Amino acid sequence: MKSERIAIVSDFDGTITLRDVGHHFFEKYIPDRKAHRDLLEKWKIGLISSRECLEKEIAWVQAGIPDLDSFIENERLDPFFKDFVDFCNRRKFELMILSDGLDYYIDSILMRYGYGFIDFKSNHLVTDGDRIAGVEFPWYLPELCDMCANCKKAHVDKLRGEGYFTVYVGNGYSDRCPSKHADMVFAKTDLLDHCQREKIDCIPFRNFRDVEREMMSRFYLSD
Ligand SMILES: [Zn+2]
């Protein structure tokens, strides 16, 4: 397999971060826990879209920006992500983050770790001073996918159209769409179950060291 023009596209919540940041934030700050659980159940079985789910969560959350700031201070990255970023830079691989979560915490966490240079595409949290004021969906394309808010398959297809061999890394529901479109898929937890059920070719992984090692061997790279 040739090693040039490779784009690695990674999910953020629970893939680059150890926890699903958005999910845990809403879980902590939405007072009606039962309503929130019911909402997530409906989303998981496809009764409502990610966009509807996120709009409700934003409407229900009882927290301000200072709460969000202090919440994300505790979030940690996969301990091997730093080495993986170095690996991509050394090899001149494109690295892009695609998220169906919110730009505010992705940007903040990436900046804190010194990864402000990594390109990411996500939904947009609207703020008004210290207030969480709403959510916008700059990448919403209902004609392509009416279940995701920021459907990652469109971004993967664009990269493939530009001639990239696409490597997708993910763990959750929003990674289902791109997993059918990427050239190579690394999957863990819910995405791994999904790929195995749907017979989508994938490579199981636990952390970014596994991804790096597998890429080294599959692309015949040497140290
Ligand atoms: Zn989709």
Residues whose N, C-alpha, C, O or C-beta is under 5 A from the ligand:
A	BS01	ZN	C145 C148 C151 C177
